[in-house]
Amino acid sequence: MGRSVCGIDEAGRGSVIGPMVIAGILIDEDRVGGLVKLGVRDSKEISPEERERLYEEILKLAIRCKIVILTAKEVDSETRKNKMEGINKLEAKKFVEIIDELKPDIAYIDSPFRDSEKLKSLISKMLKHECHLVLEHKADKNYPVASAASIIAKVTRDREISKLKDRFGDFGSGYPHDPKTRRFVREVLASGSIAREFIRCSWETIDKVMQTRLEEYGCEVY
């Protein structure tokens, strides 16, 4: 039996609405070529319809898959604003949880930072399972197994966002650059709607979202 490899990536790290999803897939190294044949690549380069199709095909090739869904409340509870260790430490803990469960020979992890050494050191110290770690910024572009994990994470998050939109209406992408998302956040926080529990209220971007002009509420300003 050949070596087993694991790809890990996340979706929704920078959003202000909805969960952050971290996915890990375990696959035999000699089957990675199968991912390439499927057309697996960075999830951001693929249409939603194609991601859904690839999601099912990836699961057929994988030995195992581990998906961690962190709610907005869970992410909020770990931020430095709430005097905790921050999202980087939270993410590292979840990477470790996935690796310890899947037990790969090699783990390819998409790092949110260009300089990944600090994160790699942090993960290494917490790991119980010994394996070779490859942490790279944009690993989801360079390693098919990390690309596959990015697709699993993105599809899972999109499904969760779809559920929220069914409940609360269309709030856009859930990211702070989206005007529709900013408008929704302002309305929810101003009204005290139950949708508030799905917003990362301790995110620094929330402060910027709330500091807006009245025109953006559709109000006349004299």
N, C-alpha and C positions, 0 to 999 in steps of 0.2 A: 504493500500500500504506500502511495506517495505522501508527500507532505500535505498538510491541510493549511489553507490560508484564510484569513478573515479580513473583511473590509468593513470599516466603520465610518459613518458620516452622519450629519445631523441636518435637520430642516427646521426653520423657524427660530433660529438663535436670536436674530435681531428684530423679531416682530414685537408689536405691542399688544396684539390680540391673539388669543389662542395658545396652543401648546408648543413646546419645543419637542421634536421627535428625534431620537437617536436610534439608528438601526445598525445592526451588525449581521453579516452573513458569513457562514462558514462553508467552504467549498474545497474539494480536492484540487490541488494545484494543476493537475493534468486536465481539469475540466474548465479552467479559466478561458481557454481558447473558445469554448462554447459560448461564453459571455460575449466575446468579440464578434462571433458569427451572428449572434442575436441582434447586434447593433447597440449593445450597452455602451453608454458614455455618460458624461456629466448630465445630471437630470435637468439642469437649466437649459440645456441645448435641445431638449426633446419636448414635443407637444404633450399636453395632458393625456390625450387619447393614446399616444404611443407609450407613455409611462405606464398607463394602466395595463396595456398588453404585456410590456416587458416585466412588470411586477410579477405576473403569474408565471412567466417563463423562467425568471430568476429563481423563484421558489422551487421550481421543478429540478433545477440544476443543483441547488444548495443542499448541503447535508443538514444544516439547521439555520434558523434565523431567529434573532433576538431583537425585539422592538421595545424601546422604552419611551413612554409618553409622559412628559412632564407638564402638568397643567400650569396655567398662568400663576396660580397661587403658589405652587411648588417652586417655580422659578423665582417669583417675588420673595419668597421666604428666605432665599439664600443670597440675596444681593447685599452688597456692602452698605447700601442705604439702610438696610435693616440690620446692620452691624453683624453680618455673617461673612463668610469667606469669599463670596462672590460666585458669579456664574462659571468662571474658569475652573474653580475647584469642583463645583457641582458637575460640570461636564466631564472632568477628569475622573471623578468617582464613577460615573455611569459608563465611561469607556472601560474602566477596570472591571466593573460588574459584568459587562458583556464579554470581555476577554476571559475572565475567570470561569464564566459559564460555558463558553464555546470551546475553550482550550485549543486554540490554533497553534501551529508551529511558527507561523509568521502572521503578524497583524499590521495591516495597512490602514492608517488613520488619517483622515483629512483634518489638518490643523487649521484653526481660524487665524493663526499667526504665521508670518513669514519666518520668524525665528522660532522654531518649534522645540528647541533644546530644553527650555525650562519646563514646558508641558510634558515632554518625554521623560524628564527626570522625575517629575511629580507622579506620573503614571507608574513608572518603574518601581518607585518606593512603595506603592500601595498594592501592586500585583502579587497575588499568591501563585498564579500559574506562570511558569517561565516560558517565554517565547521571544522571538526576534521582533522588535518594534520598528516600524517604518512610519515616521510622522512627517508629513510634508504639507505645506500650504498648496492647495489645489491638487491634492492626491486624487480627488475624484475625476480629474482630467487625465492623470498619468497612469493610473492603475485600474484595470477593468473591475476588479473586485471591490474597490472603493467606489467606483462609478455605480456598481450594482447596489451598494448600500445607500448611496445618495438617492437612487430611484425609489427604493423601499421606503426610505424616510420621507421623501417628498410626497409620494402617493398617500402614505398614512396620514401625514399632516393635512394634505388637501381634503381627504375624507373627513377629518375632524373639523376642518374649517367649514366644509359643506353642511355638516350637522348644525354648526352654530348659525350659519346663514339661514337655514330652514327655520330656526327659532327666532332670530332677531333681525332678519333682513340682510340685504347686501351691504356689507361694510368695506368692500374692496379687498385688497390683498392682505390686510392686517399689518402692513409695514408702515412706519411713520412717514415715509416719503409720499404716500398715497393720500391725496386730498380727501377722498371718500372715507378713508380710514380715520383721518384726523377729525373730520366732521362727526363721525359716529362716536369717537372717543369723547369729544367735547360734550355731545348731547347726553351720552350715558353718564358721565361723571357729574354733569349738571343736574340730571334728573334723579340720580340714585337708582337707576334701573338694575334689575337682577343681573343684567349683562355685565355689570361691573366685575363680577367674579372671574370673568374671562379676559380681563384687561390687566396687563402688568403695570400696576399703579406705581411701583417704585422705580420704573424705568426712567432714566434721566430725560429721555425724549418726551415723556408725558408732560414734564414741566414746560417744554417748548411748545407742545401742542396746545396747552391751555392758555399760553400767552399769545392770544390772537386778537385780531381786530373784529369789531362787531359786524362789519360787512360780511364776514365769512359765515355768520349765522343767518344771513339773509336780511339783516336789519338795516334800516336807513340810519345814516349818521349825519347829524347836522352840525 
